[in-house]
Amino acid sequence: MTATTAGPAQASPEDVELVTALATRSRVAARRLALLTRAEKDAALHALADALDAASEQVVAANSEDVERGRSQGMAQSLQDRLRLDPERVAAVAQALRDVAGLPDPVGEVVRGSTLANGLQIREVRVPMGVVGMIYEARPNVTVDAAGLGLKSGNAVILRGGSAAASSNRVLVDVMRSALTTVGLPADAVQLLEGGHGSVTALMRARGLVDLLIPRGGAGLIQSVVLGSTVPVIETGIGNCHVYVDAAADLEQARAITINAKTHRPSVCNAAESLLVHRAVAADFLPVALRQLCDAGVRLHVDPATAALAGDVPTEAATDEDYATEYHGLEMSVAVVDDLDAALEHVRRFGSGHSEAIVTQDRGASRRWVAEVDAAAVLVNASTRFTDGGEFGFGAEIGISTQKLHARGPMALPELTTTKWVVEGEGHVR
């Protein structure tokens, strides 16, 4: 399933049989995981991390096959960056597992509770979801992040990565499954779903066997999963993120935030795609900022007011489509706005509900931005690149939710749990 997929493929009986067998094994593994102590889960996470470090050369070799195949097929540079693993990235992925081991265990946490007037003791307790399916594209680090977060939260995971990362994902999952068995845990706590698009459809329709699906990738993939699934879905949305430079902005600070938000890692969902500048500071801010963006290799799609201030910086006339685009690369749309209201309206029209930043020293403007922008994360005088589970102190994240039910923003361990009510009495009858 790719970003251009119009709808789910038909699942054959063989696809359904494959997914049913996979999910059934996952449910057995999930029952075992739900009983683990924190110490057991943390020891397993460290074992997985050590195994990945030991297999780094093997992982990089498999990943090189994927990258070379993608390059030969004309894969965009931004997607190649998402796909690529080198020894440093493998080490970082392994370290993320150790970081997850250091986080509090959400399972068993009492969310709320009380003793009723009749003496009944009730409490709401966090418990694992059970079996969590991940459908994602060319991000092999997601394979490890999902497995680690699933293990810590007591869930078995079924992973369906994109074909672009097939070799990488196969090796990563093999390494982790082997490591699980060495610590006495079921290998089926982590499973990789292979096969054609029909197997993805079967996973999406495995209601009763799979408890939750999380799609992570382009807009086409996400919409296909959201609209085609009978399994409950947490929607991770696209990131058409904005930086708005207000009339009361510190302009040096605004330039640094803009450059970081766009160029630090342009292929990811929390990179800024649009720059909005208050008309009162446009003449002071834009000539330098546009030059810095250009020097960083950013292709600029701009409105007439911006073009008039660009000097010798090359620009292209922006369309509504440009303002609505998540570029995943070194491109950015730019517009001059009359005031804060105009900036808010632009974000309402074109934003994707992911991350929206304002740069301002005006407390009133920042309060309005926080109150009126409808997004999973709103940032004041900070880069959109901070919308990230690791940066928020959550450890590795499973994705960034742009929906409003159950989870919103970076999703980590608590978001992979549900709750159950425990009621204790002494022979109480109603």
Secondary structure as GFF3:
##gff-version 3
##sequence-region A 1 430
A	DSSP	alpha_helix	13	33	.	.	.	ID=ss1
A	DSSP	alpha_helix	38	54	.	.	.	ID=ss2
A	DSSP	alpha_helix	56	72	.	.	.	ID=ss3
A	DSSP	alpha_helix	77	83	.	.	.	ID=ss4
A	DSSP	alpha_helix	87	101	.	.	.	ID=ss5
A	DSSP	beta_strand	110	115	.	.	.	ID=ss6
A	DSSP	beta_strand	121	128	.	.	.	ID=ss7
A	DSSP	beta_strand	131	136	.	.	.	ID=ss8
A	DSSP	alpha_helix	140	152	.	.	.	ID=ss9
A	DSSP	beta_strand	156	160	.	.	.	ID=ss10
A	DSSP	three_ten_helix	163	165	.	.	.	ID=ss11
A	DSSP	alpha_helix	166	182	.	.	.	ID=ss12
A	DSSP	three_ten_helix	187	189	.	.	.	ID=ss13
A	DSSP	beta_strand	190	192	.	.	.	ID=ss14
A	DSSP	alpha_helix	197	204	.	.	.	ID=ss15
A	DSSP	beta_strand	212	216	.	.	.	ID=ss16
A	DSSP	alpha_helix	219	228	.	.	.	ID=ss17
A	DSSP	beta_strand	241	245	.	.	.	ID=ss18
A	DSSP	alpha_helix	251	263	.	.	.	ID=ss19
A	DSSP	beta_strand	272	278	.	.	.	ID=ss20
A	DSSP	alpha_helix	279	295	.	.	.	ID=ss21
A	DSSP	beta_strand	299	302	.	.	.	ID=ss22
A	DSSP	alpha_helix	304	307	.	.	.	ID=ss23
A	DSSP	beta_strand	316	317	.	.	.	ID=ss24
A	DSSP	alpha_helix	320	323	.	.	.	ID=ss25
A	DSSP	beta_strand	331	337	.	.	.	ID=ss26
A	DSSP	alpha_helix	340	350	.	.	.	ID=ss27
A	DSSP	beta_strand	355	359	.	.	.	ID=ss28
A	DSSP	alpha_helix	363	372	.	.	.	ID=ss29
A	DSSP	beta_strand	377	380	.	.	.	ID=ss30
A	DSSP	three_ten_helix	384	386	.	.	.	ID=ss31
A	DSSP	beta_strand	399	401	.	.	.	ID=ss32
A	DSSP	beta_strand	409	411	.	.	.	ID=ss33
A	DSSP	three_ten_helix	414	416	.	.	.	ID=ss34
A	DSSP	beta_strand	417	424	.	.	.	ID=ss35
###
